[in-house]
Amino acid sequence: NQRKIFQKEYYQIVRDLDASAIENFEPIGDCGVEGNCMINFDRFGFQGIVDGQGHVIRGLRISKPGGGGVGLFGVLGQSGTARNIVLEDAIVFGRGGVGMLVGSNFGIVYRNRAQGEVAGVTAIGGLVGGNGGLVAYGEASGTASGEQATGGLIGDMRGAAYFSKANMQVAASRGMGGLVGLNTFGFILSSYAEGSIIGSNDVGGLVGMNTDGKIRNSYATNSVEGDGNNVGGLVGFNS
């Protein structure tokens, strides 16, 4: 029952890649046999560096409806870095901590762009599902749907998002935002959101729920619709 712990290795992507031939891609790094990163954190995450050098990965398909930490990188560890990667036509499904590029991030996500569809239950984001690290110069476009903590760029955040943007159609029941669904003790700097947000409670153009988090020099221009409590053009619920 031993699982591989990814070492601090360095990789470069040297050409565009077509991933559509892989019916169900196995994420790089995961949350352990329990499928719960709240238990294992980044123990089984990828701890190295991947530099996409701006190359495109097309047609990524991942379906793990019962899994946590789901994305091209299921879990990116504290020593891990994903940079300069472009995803196009990605479709990613999971349960919790689901993003097109990274499911659960504890490291650095720098200058990446993702376009496609992402869906799950909680901590669902266009680029990153759960973020305890840093996302900088990130971009996401497409659709994101979940039940709670769903965001155009990041679903559930305790880390930071700098100089990033999302143009997404986001739908969920509670805690959804054009950029970040749930921001707890996190920091958003110089970022913005476009697109459309539709949900019930705690719906915000930029952030759905902002609890002890900071937002600076950021804005939202998307349409926002909510049929419950706490609906705002910038933030739904701010504490």
Helices and strands as residue ranges (DSSP letters): E 10-12, E 17-18, H 37-40, E 49-51, E 56-58, E 61-63, E 68-70, E 73-76, E 81-83, E 86-93, E 96-99, E 102-105, E 108-110, E 113-119, E 122-125, E 128-131, E 134-136, E 139-145, E 148-151, E 154-157, E 160-162, E 165-171, E 174-177, E 180-184, E 187-189, E 192-199, E 201-204, E 207-211, E 214-216, E 219-220, E 223-226, E 231-232, E 235-238
